[in-house]
Amino acid sequence: MELYLTRKTVVEPYKVPFQMLPFPKYIILNLADFVKLPNRTLVDIMAIVVYLDTIHCTMWGPFRKIVVINARWSLHTIKVWGDLLNKNALH
């Protein structure tokens, strides 16, 4: 999917809904806090993909760098390795 912003694009601030659903309860972390999580922790990320690198092959397996920007306008680089890359990014 591609997104194009033109002069006619209207950007409005996000308004929190009046009532949030009680379940499921999510713990929302800042992207910088993911560094503290143990390896192989499964997380969901809400961010905008700014840059998607090509797939690189090394002796440790294939990987791809993804640069995202979060709601606080900070850029973060994520590396996707091996099995996760093969299962998700190559389809």
PyMOL Python script that loads the backbone (N, CA, C, O; Angstrom):
from pymol import cmd

cmd.read_pdbstr("""\
ATOM      1  N   MET A   1       0.844  -1.162   0.000  1.00  0.00           N
ATOM      2  CA  MET A   1       0.000   0.000   0.000  1.00  0.00           C
ATOM      3  C   MET A   1       0.897   1.236   0.000  1.00  0.00           C
ATOM      4  O   MET A   1       1.922   1.260   0.681  1.00  0.00           O
ATOM      5  N   GLU A   2       0.519   2.245  -0.751  1.00  0.00           N
ATOM      6  CA  GLU A   2       1.270   3.492  -0.797  1.00  0.00           C
ATOM      7  C   GLU A   2       0.379   4.633  -0.355  1.00  0.00           C
ATOM      8  O   GLU A   2      -0.830   4.618  -0.589  1.00  0.00           O
ATOM      9  N   LEU A   3       0.974   5.612   0.279  1.00  0.00           N
ATOM     10  CA  LEU A   3       0.255   6.781   0.774  1.00  0.00           C
ATOM     11  C   LEU A   3       0.909   8.014   0.180  1.00  0.00           C
ATOM     12  O   LEU A   3       2.118   8.207   0.302  1.00  0.00           O
ATOM     13  N   TYR A   4       0.108   8.841  -0.459  1.00  0.00           N
ATOM     14  CA  TYR A   4       0.607  10.075  -1.043  1.00  0.00           C
ATOM     15  C   TYR A   4      -0.032  11.256  -0.335  1.00  0.00           C
ATOM     16  O   TYR A   4      -1.254  11.312  -0.194  1.00  0.00           O
ATOM     17  N   LEU A   5       0.782  12.196   0.110  1.00  0.00           N
ATOM     18  CA  LEU A   5       0.286  13.424   0.719  1.00  0.00           C
ATOM     19  C   LEU A   5       0.426  14.543  -0.304  1.00  0.00           C
ATOM     20  O   LEU A   5       1.513  14.769  -0.836  1.00  0.00           O
ATOM     21  N   THR A   6      -0.663  15.238  -0.579  1.00  0.00           N
ATOM     22  CA  THR A   6      -0.651  16.341  -1.528  1.00  0.00           C
ATOM     23  C   THR A   6      -1.068  17.610  -0.805  1.00  0.00           C
ATOM     24  O   THR A   6      -1.285  17.602   0.406  1.00  0.00           O
ATOM     25  N   ARG A   7      -1.177  18.677  -1.539  1.00  0.00           N
ATOM     26  CA  ARG A   7      -1.615  19.943  -0.934  1.00  0.00           C
ATOM     27  C   ARG A   7      -3.057  19.876  -0.461  1.00  0.00           C
ATOM     28  O   ARG A   7      -3.469  20.661   0.392  1.00  0.00           O
ATOM     29  N   LYS A   8      -3.820  18.951  -1.005  1.00  0.00           N
ATOM     30  CA  LYS A   8      -5.220  18.815  -0.614  1.00  0.00           C
ATOM     31  C   LYS A   8      -5.399  17.907   0.606  1.00  0.00           C
ATOM     32  O   LYS A   8      -6.505  17.791   1.132  1.00  0.00           O
ATOM     33  N   THR A   9      -4.320  17.267   1.056  1.00  0.00           N
ATOM     34  CA  THR A   9      -4.405  16.366   2.203  1.00  0.00           C
ATOM     35  C   THR A   9      -4.666  17.160   3.476  1.00  0.00           C
ATOM     36  O   THR A   9      -4.000  18.159   3.748  1.00  0.00           O
ATOM     37  N   VAL A  10      -5.636  16.706   4.244  1.00  0.00           N
ATOM     38  CA  VAL A  10      -5.973  17.359   5.511  1.00  0.00           C
ATOM     39  C   VAL A  10      -5.504  16.457   6.647  1.00  0.00           C
ATOM     40  O   VAL A  10      -5.885  15.288   6.720  1.00  0.00           O
ATOM     41  N   VAL A  11      -4.681  17.001   7.525  1.00  0.00           N
ATOM     42  CA  VAL A  11      -4.193  16.260   8.684  1.00  0.00           C
ATOM     43  C   VAL A  11      -4.835  16.862   9.916  1.00  0.00           C
ATOM     44  O   VAL A  11      -4.711  18.058  10.178  1.00  0.00           O
ATOM     45  N   GLU A  12      -5.520  16.021  10.668  1.00  0.00           N
ATOM     46  CA  GLU A  12      -6.202  16.490  11.870  1.00  0.00           C
ATOM     47  C   GLU A  12      -5.650  15.767  13.080  1.00  0.00           C
ATOM     48  O   GLU A  12      -5.203  14.626  12.963  1.00  0.00           O
ATOM     49  N   PRO A  13      -5.672  16.404  14.244  1.00  0.00           N
ATOM     50  CA  PRO A  13      -5.203  15.713  15.449  1.00  0.00           C
ATOM     51  C   PRO A  13      -6.125  14.554  15.805  1.00  0.00           C
ATOM     52  O   PRO A  13      -7.334  14.602  15.580  1.00  0.00           O
ATOM     53  N   TYR A  14      -5.526  13.522  16.360  1.00  0.00           N
ATOM     54  CA  TYR A  14      -6.291  12.347  16.758  1.00  0.00           C
ATOM     55  C   TYR A  14      -7.076  12.665  18.019  1.00  0.00           C
ATOM     56  O   TYR A  14      -6.528  13.206  18.980  1.00  0.00           O
ATOM     57  N   LYS A  15      -8.364  12.329  18.015  1.00  0.00           N
ATOM     58  CA  LYS A  15      -9.215  12.555  19.182  1.00  0.00           C
ATOM     59  C   LYS A  15      -9.477  11.216  19.848  1.00  0.00           C
ATOM     60  O   LYS A  15      -9.922  10.268  19.201  1.00  0.00           O
ATOM     61  N   VAL A  16      -9.202  11.141  21.133  1.00  0.00           N
ATOM     62  CA  VAL A  16      -9.395   9.903  21.881  1.00  0.00           C
ATOM     63  C   VAL A  16     -10.884   9.597  21.955  1.00  0.00           C
ATOM     64  O   VAL A  16     -11.682  10.489  22.242  1.00  0.00           O
ATOM     65  N   PRO A  17     -11.270   8.350  21.702  1.00  0.00           N
ATOM     66  CA  PRO A  17     -12.689   8.003  21.830  1.00  0.00           C
ATOM     67  C   PRO A  17     -13.182   8.232  23.255  1.00  0.00           C
ATOM     68  O   PRO A  17     -12.406   8.192  24.210  1.00  0.00           O
ATOM     69  N   PHE A  18     -14.473   8.469  23.377  1.00  0.00           N
ATOM     70  CA  PHE A  18     -15.039   8.746  24.696  1.00  0.00           C
ATOM     71  C   PHE A  18     -14.916   7.550  25.628  1.00  0.00           C
ATOM     72  O   PHE A  18     -14.674   7.710  26.824  1.00  0.00           O
ATOM     73  N   GLN A  19     -15.080   6.362  25.083  1.00  0.00           N
ATOM     74  CA  GLN A  19     -15.018   5.175  25.922  1.00  0.00           C
ATOM     75  C   GLN A  19     -14.113   4.149  25.266  1.00  0.00           C
ATOM     76  O   GLN A  19     -14.324   3.762  24.116  1.00  0.00           O
ATOM     77  N   MET A  20     -13.115   3.717  25.997  1.00  0.00           N
ATOM     78  CA  MET A  20     -12.221   2.684  25.501  1.00  0.00           C
ATOM     79  C   MET A  20     -12.773   1.324  25.900  1.00  0.00           C
ATOM     80  O   MET A  20     -13.405   1.193  26.949  1.00  0.00           O
ATOM     81  N   LEU A  21     -12.544   0.328  25.084  1.00  0.00           N
ATOM     82  CA  LEU A  21     -12.987  -1.016  25.407  1.00  0.00           C
ATOM     83  C   LEU A  21     -12.218  -1.544  26.618  1.00  0.00           C
ATOM     84  O   LEU A  21     -11.006  -1.349  26.710  1.00  0.00           O
ATOM     85  N   PRO A  22     -12.912  -2.212  27.549  1.00  0.00           N
ATOM     86  CA  PRO A  22     -12.213  -2.688  28.740  1.00  0.00           C
ATOM     87  C   PRO A  22     -11.247  -3.841  28.462  1.00  0.00           C
ATOM     88  O   PRO A  22     -10.262  -4.004  29.182  1.00  0.00           O
ATOM     89  N   PHE A  23     -11.516  -4.643  27.427  1.00  0.00           N
ATOM     90  CA  PHE A  23     -10.648  -5.775  27.114  1.00  0.00           C
ATOM     91  C   PHE A  23     -10.345  -5.757  25.635  1.00  0.00           C
ATOM     92  O   PHE A  23     -11.235  -5.372  24.877  1.00  0.00           O
ATOM     93  N   PRO A  24      -9.210  -6.125  25.163  1.00  0.00           N
ATOM     94  CA  PRO A  24      -8.037  -6.482  25.943  1.00  0.00           C
ATOM     95  C   PRO A  24      -7.324  -5.251  26.463  1.00  0.00           C
ATOM     96  O   PRO A  24      -7.432  -4.171  25.882  1.00  0.00           O
ATOM     97  N   LYS A  25      -6.603  -5.410  27.547  1.00  0.00           N
ATOM     98  CA  LYS A  25      -5.839  -4.298  28.112  1.00  0.00           C
ATOM     99  C   LYS A  25      -4.427  -4.352  27.538  1.00  0.00           C
ATOM    100  O   LYS A  25      -3.764  -5.389  27.578  1.00  0.00           O
ATOM    101  N   TYR A  26      -3.988  -3.240  27.014  1.00  0.00           N
ATOM    102  CA  TYR A  26      -2.667  -3.168  26.409  1.00  0.00           C
ATOM    103  C   TYR A  26      -1.757  -2.314  27.265  1.00  0.00           C
ATOM    104  O   TYR A  26      -2.194  -1.347  27.888  1.00  0.00           O
ATOM    105  N   ILE A  27      -0.506  -2.676  27.289  1.00  0.00           N
ATOM    106  CA  ILE A  27       0.520  -1.837  27.889  1.00  0.00           C
ATOM    107  C   ILE A  27       1.223  -1.154  26.725  1.00  0.00           C
ATOM    108  O   ILE A  27       1.875  -1.815  25.917  1.00  0.00           O
ATOM    109  N   ILE A  28       1.093   0.148  26.637  1.00  0.00           N
ATOM    110  CA  ILE A  28       1.684   0.887  25.525  1.00  0.00           C
ATOM    111  C   ILE A  28       3.057   1.382  25.959  1.00  0.00           C
ATOM    112  O   ILE A  28       3.180   2.164  26.901  1.00  0.00           O
ATOM    113  N   LEU A  29       4.073   0.919  25.266  1.00  0.00           N
ATOM    114  CA  LEU A  29       5.444   1.298  25.563  1.00  0.00           C
ATOM    115  C   LEU A  29       5.950   2.278  24.517  1.00  0.00           C
ATOM    116  O   LEU A  29       5.498   2.280  23.372  1.00  0.00           O
ATOM    117  N   ASN A  30       6.877   3.093  24.925  1.00  0.00           N
ATOM    118  CA  ASN A  30       7.597   3.919  23.979  1.00  0.00           C
ATOM    119  C   ASN A  30       8.532   2.995  23.198  1.00  0.00           C
ATOM    120  O   ASN A  30       9.028   2.014  23.752  1.00  0.00           O
ATOM    121  N   LEU A  31       8.776   3.291  21.932  1.00  0.00           N
ATOM    122  CA  LEU A  31       9.638   2.425  21.131  1.00  0.00           C
ATOM    123  C   LEU A  31      11.038   2.304  21.716  1.00  0.00           C
ATOM    124  O   LEU A  31      11.677   1.263  21.570  1.00  0.00           O
ATOM    125  N   ALA A  32      11.521   3.346  22.373  1.00  0.00           N
ATOM    126  CA  ALA A  32      12.851   3.286  22.977  1.00  0.00           C
ATOM    127  C   ALA A  32      12.908   2.273  24.118  1.00  0.00           C
ATOM    128  O   ALA A  32      13.988   1.776  24.436  1.00  0.00           O
ATOM    129  N   ASP A  33      11.774   1.957  24.740  1.00  0.00           N
ATOM    130  CA  ASP A  33      11.742   1.001  25.847  1.00  0.00           C
ATOM    131  C   ASP A  33      11.839  -0.444  25.377  1.00  0.00           C
ATOM    132  O   ASP A  33      12.044  -1.336  26.200  1.00  0.00           O
ATOM    133  N   PHE A  34      11.699  -0.703  24.078  1.00  0.00           N
ATOM    134  CA  PHE A  34      11.796  -2.068  23.578  1.00  0.00           C
ATOM    135  C   PHE A  34      13.202  -2.633  23.738  1.00  0.00           C
ATOM    136  O   PHE A  34      13.384  -3.851  23.763  1.00  0.00           O
ATOM    137  N   VAL A  35      14.192  -1.757  23.846  1.00  0.00           N
ATOM    138  CA  VAL A  35      15.573  -2.208  24.014  1.00  0.00           C
ATOM    139  C   VAL A  35      15.717  -2.996  25.309  1.00  0.00           C
ATOM    140  O   VAL A  35      16.549  -3.899  25.397  1.00  0.00           O
ATOM    141  N   LYS A  36      14.919  -2.666  26.306  1.00  0.00           N
ATOM    142  CA  LYS A  36      15.005  -3.315  27.615  1.00  0.00           C
ATOM    143  C   LYS A  36      14.336  -4.689  27.638  1.00  0.00           C
ATOM    144  O   LYS A  36      14.559  -5.460  28.572  1.00  0.00           O
ATOM    145  N   LEU A  37      13.527  -5.008  26.639  1.00  0.00           N
ATOM    146  CA  LEU A  37      12.827  -6.292  26.611  1.00  0.00           C
ATOM    147  C   LEU A  37      13.793  -7.417  26.247  1.00  0.00           C
ATOM    148  O   LEU A  37      14.766  -7.186  25.529  1.00  0.00           O
ATOM    149  N   PRO A  38      13.535  -8.633  26.735  1.00  0.00           N
ATOM    150  CA  PRO A  38      14.413  -9.755  26.374  1.00  0.00           C
ATOM    151  C   PRO A  38      14.279 -10.115  24.892  1.00  0.00           C
ATOM    152  O   PRO A  38      13.282  -9.790  24.248  1.00  0.00           O
ATOM    153  N   ASN A  39      15.298 -10.787  24.369  1.00  0.00           N
ATOM    154  CA  ASN A  39      15.265 -11.224  22.970  1.00  0.00           C
ATOM    155  C   ASN A  39      14.085 -12.147  22.729  1.00  0.00           C
ATOM    156  O   ASN A  39      13.632 -12.850  23.631  1.00  0.00           O
ATOM    157  N   ARG A  40      13.595 -12.133  21.497  1.00  0.00           N
ATOM    158  CA  ARG A  40      12.486 -12.975  21.037  1.00  0.00           C
ATOM    159  C   ARG A  40      11.172 -12.653  21.741  1.00  0.00           C
ATOM    160  O   ARG A  40      10.305 -13.519  21.862  1.00  0.00           O
ATOM    161  N   THR A  41      11.020 -11.417  22.206  1.00  0.00           N
ATOM    162  CA  THR A  41       9.750 -10.976  22.772  1.00  0.00           C
ATOM    163  C   THR A  41       8.864 -10.506  21.627  1.00  0.00           C
ATOM    164  O   THR A  41       9.291  -9.704  20.797  1.00  0.00           O
ATOM    165  N   LEU A  42       7.642 -10.999  21.581  1.00  0.00           N
ATOM    166  CA  LEU A  42       6.704 -10.625  20.527  1.00  0.00           C
ATOM    167  C   LEU A  42       5.976  -9.352  20.944  1.00  0.00           C
ATOM    168  O   LEU A  42       5.365  -9.307  22.012  1.00  0.00           O
ATOM    169  N   VAL A  43       6.038  -8.319  20.105  1.00  0.00           N
ATOM    170  CA  VAL A  43       5.389  -7.043  20.403  1.00  0.00           C
ATOM    171  C   VAL A  43       4.623  -6.570  19.174  1.00  0.00           C
ATOM    172  O   VAL A  43       4.968  -6.913  18.043  1.00  0.00           O
ATOM    173  N   ASP A  44       3.585  -5.781  19.408  1.00  0.00           N
ATOM    174  CA  ASP A  44       2.874  -5.088  18.341  1.00  0.00           C
ATOM    175  C   ASP A  44       3.349  -3.647  18.343  1.00  0.00           C
ATOM    176  O   ASP A  44       3.508  -3.040  19.402  1.00  0.00           O
ATOM    177  N   ILE A  45       3.575  -3.101  17.155  1.00  0.00           N
ATOM    178  CA  ILE A  45       4.085  -1.740  17.044  1.00  0.00           C
ATOM    179  C   ILE A  45       3.111  -0.910  16.224  1.00  0.00           C
ATOM    180  O   ILE A  45       2.668  -1.325  15.153  1.00  0.00           O
ATOM    181  N   MET A  46       2.781   0.272  16.742  1.00  0.00           N
ATOM    182  CA  MET A  46       2.010   1.244  15.966  1.00  0.00           C
ATOM    183  C   MET A  46       2.953   2.380  15.615  1.00  0.00           C
ATOM    184  O   MET A  46       3.338   3.172  16.476  1.00  0.00           O
ATOM    185  N   ALA A  47       3.320   2.451  14.352  1.00  0.00           N
ATOM    186  CA  ALA A  47       4.229   3.490  13.891  1.00  0.00           C
ATOM    187  C   ALA A  47       4.075   3.596  12.381  1.00  0.00           C
ATOM    188  O   ALA A  47       3.417   2.768  11.750  1.00  0.00           O
ATOM    189  N   ILE A  48       4.680   4.608  11.822  1.00  0.00           N
ATOM    190  CA  ILE A  48       4.664   4.809  10.374  1.00  0.00           C
ATOM    191  C   ILE A  48       6.012   4.364   9.828  1.00  0.00           C
ATOM    192  O   ILE A  48       7.059   4.780  10.325  1.00  0.00           O
ATOM    193  N   VAL A  49       5.983   3.520   8.806  1.00  0.00           N
ATOM    194  CA  VAL A  49       7.222   3.071   8.177  1.00  0.00           C
ATOM    195  C   VAL A  49       7.743   4.196   7.302  1.00  0.00           C
ATOM    196  O   VAL A  49       7.062   4.649   6.381  1.00  0.00           O
ATOM    197  N   VAL A  50       8.965   4.645   7.600  1.00  0.00           N
ATOM    198  CA  VAL A  50       9.584   5.729   6.845  1.00  0.00           C
ATOM    199  C   VAL A  50      10.499   5.175   5.760  1.00  0.00           C
ATOM    200  O   VAL A  50      10.560   5.714   4.655  1.00  0.00           O
ATOM    201  N   TYR A  51      11.213   4.093   6.079  1.00  0.00           N
ATOM    202  CA  TYR A  51      12.166   3.523   5.129  1.00  0.00           C
ATOM    203  C   TYR A  51      12.190   2.012   5.292  1.00  0.00           C
ATOM    204  O   TYR A  51      12.240   1.505   6.413  1.00  0.00           O
ATOM    205  N   LEU A  52      12.156   1.299   4.186  1.00  0.00           N
ATOM    206  CA  LEU A  52      12.223  -0.156   4.181  1.00  0.00           C
ATOM    207  C   LEU A  52      13.422  -0.556   3.331  1.00  0.00           C
ATOM    208  O   LEU A  52      13.411  -0.393   2.111  1.00  0.00           O
ATOM    209  N   ASP A  53      14.450  -1.078   3.980  1.00  0.00           N
ATOM    210  CA  ASP A  53      15.694  -1.429   3.305  1.00  0.00           C
ATOM    211  C   ASP A  53      15.529  -2.732   2.525  1.00  0.00           C
ATOM    212  O   ASP A  53      14.570  -3.474   2.737  1.00  0.00           O
ATOM    213  N   THR A  54      16.463  -2.999   1.631  1.00  0.00           N
ATOM    214  CA  THR A  54      16.450  -4.266   0.909  1.00  0.00           C
ATOM    215  C   THR A  54      16.887  -5.386   1.849  1.00  0.00           C
ATOM    216  O   THR A  54      17.436  -5.128   2.920  1.00  0.00           O
ATOM    217  N   ILE A  55      16.644  -6.611   1.447  1.00  0.00           N
ATOM    218  CA  ILE A  55      17.030  -7.763   2.259  1.00  0.00           C
ATOM    219  C   ILE A  55      18.519  -8.022   2.057  1.00  0.00           C
ATOM    220  O   ILE A  55      18.988  -8.164   0.927  1.00  0.00           O
ATOM    221  N   HIS A  56      19.254  -8.083   3.163  1.00  0.00           N
ATOM    222  CA  HIS A  56      20.687  -8.359   3.136  1.00  0.00           C
ATOM    223  C   HIS A  56      20.914  -9.775   3.637  1.00  0.00           C
ATOM    224  O   HIS A  56      20.253 -10.220   4.575  1.00  0.00           O
ATOM    225  N   CYS A  57      21.844 -10.481   3.016  1.00  0.00           N
ATOM    226  CA  CYS A  57      22.184 -11.837   3.459  1.00  0.00           C
ATOM    227  C   CYS A  57      23.582 -11.823   4.059  1.00  0.00           C
ATOM    228  O   CYS A  57      24.536 -11.359   3.433  1.00  0.00           O
ATOM    229  N   THR A  58      23.691 -12.334   5.275  1.00  0.00           N
ATOM    230  CA  THR A  58      24.974 -12.448   5.956  1.00  0.00           C
ATOM    231  C   THR A  58      25.179 -13.905   6.339  1.00  0.00           C
ATOM    232  O   THR A  58      24.319 -14.749   6.085  1.00  0.00           O
ATOM    233  N   MET A  59      26.312 -14.195   6.947  1.00  0.00           N
ATOM    234  CA  MET A  59      26.548 -15.572   7.381  1.00  0.00           C
ATOM    235  C   MET A  59      25.620 -15.967   8.530  1.00  0.00           C
ATOM    236  O   MET A  59      25.482 -17.155   8.818  1.00  0.00           O
ATOM    237  N   TRP A  60      24.983 -15.002   9.191  1.00  0.00           N
ATOM    238  CA  TRP A  60      24.040 -15.282  10.271  1.00  0.00           C
ATOM    239  C   TRP A  60      22.603 -15.362   9.766  1.00  0.00           C
ATOM    240  O   TRP A  60      21.687 -15.619  10.547  1.00  0.00           O
ATOM    241  N   GLY A  61      22.401 -15.149   8.489  1.00  0.00           N
ATOM    242  CA  GLY A  61      21.074 -15.235   7.902  1.00  0.00           C
ATOM    243  C   GLY A  61      20.625 -13.905   7.323  1.00  0.00           C
ATOM    244  O   GLY A  61      21.313 -12.896   7.473  1.00  0.00           O
ATOM    245  N   PRO A  62      19.467 -13.900   6.660  1.00  0.00           N
ATOM    246  CA  PRO A  62      18.971 -12.666   6.048  1.00  0.00           C
ATOM    247  C   PRO A  62      18.409 -11.710   7.089  1.00  0.00           C
ATOM    248  O   PRO A  62      17.897 -12.132   8.126  1.00  0.00           O
ATOM    249  N   PHE A  63      18.512 -10.407   6.798  1.00  0.00           N
ATOM    250  CA  PHE A  63      17.896  -9.403   7.657  1.00  0.00           C
ATOM    251  C   PHE A  63      17.502  -8.203   6.822  1.00  0.00           C
ATOM    252  O   PHE A  63      17.990  -8.015   5.708  1.00  0.00           O
ATOM    253  N   ARG A  64      16.618  -7.397   7.371  1.00  0.00           N
ATOM    254  CA  ARG A  64      16.152  -6.174   6.720  1.00  0.00           C
ATOM    255  C   ARG A  64      16.032  -5.089   7.777  1.00  0.00           C
ATOM    256  O   ARG A  64      15.536  -5.340   8.875  1.00  0.00           O
ATOM    257  N   LYS A  65      16.487  -3.875   7.446  1.00  0.00           N
ATOM    258  CA  LYS A  65      16.330  -2.737   8.349  1.00  0.00           C
ATOM    259  C   LYS A  65      15.051  -1.988   7.988  1.00  0.00           C
ATOM    260  O   LYS A  65      14.761  -1.746   6.816  1.00  0.00           O
ATOM    261  N   ILE A  66      14.300  -1.629   9.017  1.00  0.00           N
ATOM    262  CA  ILE A  66      13.068  -0.865   8.840  1.00  0.00           C
ATOM    263  C   ILE A  66      13.160   0.355   9.741  1.00  0.00           C
ATOM    264  O   ILE A  66      13.419   0.225  10.938  1.00  0.00           O
ATOM    265  N   VAL A  67      12.951   1.536   9.181  1.00  0.00           N
ATOM    266  CA  VAL A  67      12.956   2.769   9.968  1.00  0.00           C
ATOM    267  C   VAL A  67      11.513   3.219  10.127  1.00  0.00           C
ATOM    268  O   VAL A  67      10.789   3.365   9.143  1.00  0.00           O
ATOM    269  N   VAL A  68      11.095   3.439  11.379  1.00  0.00           N
ATOM    270  CA  VAL A  68       9.727   3.872  11.672  1.00  0.00           C
ATOM    271  C   VAL A  68       9.773   5.164  12.471  1.00  0.00           C
ATOM    272  O   VAL A  68      10.778   5.489  13.103  1.00  0.00           O
ATOM    273  N   ILE A  69       8.663   5.892  12.430  1.00  0.00           N
ATOM    274  CA  ILE A  69       8.515   7.104  13.236  1.00  0.00           C
ATOM    275  C   ILE A  69       7.284   6.899  14.117  1.00  0.00           C
ATOM    276  O   ILE A  69       6.236   6.461  13.643  1.00  0.00           O
ATOM    277  N   ASN A  70       7.420   7.219  15.392  1.00  0.00           N
ATOM    278  CA  ASN A  70       6.304   6.980  16.314  1.00  0.00           C
ATOM    279  C   ASN A  70       5.493   8.254  16.522  1.00  0.00           C
ATOM    280  O   ASN A  70       5.729   9.262  15.857  1.00  0.00           O
ATOM    281  N   ALA A  71       4.550   8.204  17.435  1.00  0.00           N
ATOM    282  CA  ALA A  71       3.657   9.340  17.677  1.00  0.00           C
ATOM    283  C   ALA A  71       4.386  10.536  18.265  1.00  0.00           C
ATOM    284  O   ALA A  71       3.886  11.659  18.205  1.00  0.00           O
ATOM    285  N   ARG A  72       5.559  10.307  18.831  1.00  0.00           N
ATOM    286  CA  ARG A  72       6.345  11.409  19.415  1.00  0.00           C
ATOM    287  C   ARG A  72       7.373  11.964  18.428  1.00  0.00           C
ATOM    288  O   ARG A  72       8.258  12.727  18.816  1.00  0.00           O
ATOM    289  N   TRP A  73       7.257  11.582  17.154  1.00  0.00           N
ATOM    290  CA  TRP A  73       8.102  12.057  16.062  1.00  0.00           C
ATOM    291  C   TRP A  73       9.570  11.679  16.246  1.00  0.00           C
ATOM    292  O   TRP A  73      10.455  12.433  15.843  1.00  0.00           O
ATOM    293  N   SER A  74       9.836  10.542  16.840  1.00  0.00           N
ATOM    294  CA  SER A  74      11.214  10.078  16.938  1.00  0.00           C
ATOM    295  C   SER A  74      11.399   8.871  16.016  1.00  0.00           C
ATOM    296  O   SER A  74      10.530   8.005  15.911  1.00  0.00           O
ATOM    297  N   LEU A  75      12.546   8.840  15.359  1.00  0.00           N
ATOM    298  CA  LEU A  75      12.856   7.771  14.415  1.00  0.00           C
ATOM    299  C   LEU A  75      13.506   6.601  15.141  1.00  0.00           C
ATOM    300  O   LEU A  75      14.317   6.791  16.047  1.00  0.00           O
ATOM    301  N   HIS A  76      13.143   5.388  14.732  1.00  0.00           N
ATOM    302  CA  HIS A  76      13.708   4.180  15.324  1.00  0.00           C
ATOM    303  C   HIS A  76      14.012   3.190  14.210  1.00  0.00           C
ATOM    304  O   HIS A  76      13.232   3.034  13.271  1.00  0.00           O
ATOM    305  N   THR A  77      15.156   2.522  14.325  1.00  0.00           N
ATOM    306  CA  THR A  77      15.545   1.502  13.365  1.00  0.00           C
ATOM    307  C   THR A  77      15.287   0.132  13.970  1.00  0.00           C
ATOM    308  O   THR A  77      15.686  -0.144  15.102  1.00  0.00           O
ATOM    309  N   ILE A  78      14.622  -0.719  13.212  1.00  0.00           N
ATOM    310  CA  ILE A  78      14.300  -2.071  13.649  1.00  0.00           C
ATOM    311  C   ILE A  78      14.934  -3.032  12.653  1.00  0.00           C
ATOM    312  O   ILE A  78      14.805  -2.849  11.442  1.00  0.00           O
ATOM    313  N   LYS A  79      15.620  -4.055  13.159  1.00  0.00           N
ATOM    314  CA  LYS A  79      16.165  -5.099  12.288  1.00  0.00           C
ATOM    315  C   LYS A  79      15.299  -6.336  12.429  1.00  0.00           C
ATOM    316  O   LYS A  79      15.026  -6.798  13.537  1.00  0.00           O
ATOM    317  N   VAL A  80      14.873  -6.864  11.299  1.00  0.00           N
ATOM    318  CA  VAL A  80      14.085  -8.095  11.276  1.00  0.00           C
ATOM    319  C   VAL A  80      14.994  -9.189  10.731  1.00  0.00           C
ATOM    320  O   VAL A  80      15.530  -9.073   9.629  1.00  0.00           O
ATOM    321  N   TRP A  81      15.164 -10.261  11.520  1.00  0.00           N
ATOM    322  CA  TRP A  81      16.105 -11.323  11.182  1.00  0.00           C
ATOM    323  C   TRP A  81      15.404 -12.623  10.839  1.00  0.00           C
ATOM    324  O   TRP A  81      14.265 -12.852  11.243  1.00  0.00           O
ATOM    325  N   GLY A  82      16.082 -13.460  10.101  1.00  0.00           N
ATOM    326  CA  GLY A  82      15.817 -14.867   9.894  1.00  0.00           C
ATOM    327  C   GLY A  82      14.391 -15.299   9.681  1.00  0.00           C
ATOM    328  O   GLY A  82      13.752 -14.918   8.700  1.00  0.00           O
ATOM    329  N   ASP A  83      13.887 -16.107  10.618  1.00  0.00           N
ATOM    330  CA  ASP A  83      12.569 -16.714  10.463  1.00  0.00           C
ATOM    331  C   ASP A  83      11.464 -15.675  10.368  1.00  0.00           C
ATOM    332  O   ASP A  83      10.543 -15.835   9.567  1.00  0.00           O
ATOM    333  N   LEU A  84      11.532 -14.610  11.168  1.00  0.00           N
ATOM    334  CA  LEU A  84      10.499 -13.573  11.105  1.00  0.00           C
ATOM    335  C   LEU A  84      10.508 -12.888   9.749  1.00  0.00           C
ATOM    336  O   LEU A  84       9.453 -12.546   9.214  1.00  0.00           O
ATOM    337  N   LEU A  85      11.679 -12.689   9.201  1.00  0.00           N
ATOM    338  CA  LEU A  85      11.789 -12.083   7.876  1.00  0.00           C
ATOM    339  C   LEU A  85      11.195 -13.013   6.828  1.00  0.00           C
ATOM    340  O   LEU A  85      10.461 -12.570   5.945  1.00  0.00           O
ATOM    341  N   ASN A  86      11.508 -14.288   6.923  1.00  0.00           N
ATOM    342  CA  ASN A  86      11.000 -15.252   5.942  1.00  0.00           C
ATOM    343  C   ASN A  86       9.497 -15.428   6.045  1.00  0.00           C
ATOM    344  O   ASN A  86       8.823 -15.558   5.023  1.00  0.00           O
ATOM    345  N   LYS A  87       8.956 -15.436   7.262  1.00  0.00           N
ATOM    346  CA  LYS A  87       7.525 -15.670   7.441  1.00  0.00           C
ATOM    347  C   LYS A  87       6.683 -14.452   7.079  1.00  0.00           C
ATOM    348  O   LYS A  87       5.590 -14.597   6.532  1.00  0.00           O
ATOM    349  N   ASN A  88       7.183 -13.247   7.379  1.00  0.00           N
ATOM    350  CA  ASN A  88       6.357 -12.051   7.241  1.00  0.00           C
ATOM    351  C   ASN A  88       6.761 -11.142   6.092  1.00  0.00           C
ATOM    352  O   ASN A  88       5.910 -10.741   5.298  1.00  0.00           O
ATOM    353  N   ALA A  89       8.022 -10.815   5.989  1.00  0.00           N
ATOM    354  CA  ALA A  89       8.443  -9.769   5.063  1.00  0.00           C
ATOM    355  C   ALA A  89       8.569 -10.243   3.623  1.00  0.00           C
ATOM    356  O   ALA A  89       8.545  -9.419   2.709  1.00  0.00           O
ATOM    357  N   LEU A  90       8.699 -11.525   3.398  1.00  0.00           N
ATOM    358  CA  LEU A  90       8.887 -12.006   2.029  1.00  0.00           C
ATOM    359  C   LEU A  90       7.590 -12.348   1.328  1.00  0.00           C
ATOM    360  O   LEU A  90       7.606 -12.644   0.133  1.00  0.00           O
ATOM    361  N   HIS A  91       6.465 -12.318   2.028  1.00  0.00           N
ATOM    362  CA  HIS A  91       5.181 -12.679   1.421  1.00  0.00           C
ATOM    363  C   HIS A  91       4.590 -11.523   0.668  1.00  0.00           C
ATOM    364  O   HIS A  91       3.509 -11.649   0.093  1.00  0.00           O
TER     365      HIS A  91
END
""", "prot")
cmd.dss("prot")
cmd.show_as("cartoon", "prot")
cmd.util.cbc("prot")
cmd.orient("prot")
